Amino acid sequence: MAVYQGARYRTPPLPFGARPIEQRRVGRIPVRGRTRVRPVTMVLAGILVAFLLGLVYLTQTLQAGVANYQIDNLMIERQQLQRELQSELGEAAQWGSESQVVEWAQQQGLTRLGGRIRVPAK
């Protein structure tokens, strides 16, 4: 099909009483404006945000509580270890004294060998 400048498309003959396309009224297409955010949507969004913030706060609070609990347990364990260390140091000091060793040896039926022998440090 060839197209020439100024050529028009032929319309088929119209039935009786019909108007040509150019004479028809142009129907307006309703243009919707931007959809507004409904108040219900805003309330639901606010509830969701508050719920999420509450969850974050709750997890942070629980983590802080767990950390404090662990710190308290470690402090108690440290105090127990310090008491045990003091007890062991006292016992070692007691058994390190000559009088305690001699008394224990006599209870076991051992006797003294003789005088003291000093070994010089090099």
VENLINKA-V458400 format. One record per pair of residues at least 4 apart in sequence whose ideal C-beta (glycine too) atoms are under 7 Angstrom apart, sorted by the first residue. I is the first residue (numbers start at 0). J is the second residue. D is the distance in Angstrom with one decimal. If there is no record, write none. Layout:
<<I:J:D> <I:J:D>>
This chain:
<<2:6:6.1> <13:17:4.3> <13:19:6.4> <18:22:4.4> <18:23:5.7> <36:40:5.4> <36:41:6.0> <38:42:6.3> <39:43:6.3> <40:44:6.2> <41:45:6.3> <42:46:6.4> <43:47:6.3> <44:48:6.4> <45:49:6.2> <46:50:6.2> <47:51:6.4> <48:52:6.3> <49:53:6.2> <50:54:6.5> <51:55:6.5> <52:56:6.3> <53:57:6.1> <54:58:6.4> <55:59:6.4> <56:60:6.2> <57:61:6.3> <58:62:6.2> <59:63:6.4> <60:64:6.4> <61:65:6.3> <62:66:6.4> <63:67:6.4> <64:68:6.3> <65:69:6.4> <66:70:6.3> <67:71:6.3> <68:72:6.5> <69:73:6.3> <70:74:6.3> <71:75:6.5> <72:76:6.3> <73:77:6.2> <74:78:6.5> <75:79:6.5> <76:80:6.3> <77:81:6.3> <78:82:6.5> <79:83:6.3> <80:84:6.2> <81:85:6.4> <82:86:6.3> <83:87:6.3> <84:88:6.1> <85:89:6.3> <86:90:6.3> <87:91:6.1> <88:92:6.2> <89:93:6.2> <90:94:6.3> <91:95:5.9> <93:99:5.6> <94:99:5.6> <94:100:6.9> <97:101:6.1> <98:102:6.2> <99:103:6.3> <100:104:6.2> <101:105:6.4> <102:106:6.5> <103:107:6.5> <104:109:4.0> <105:109:6.8>>
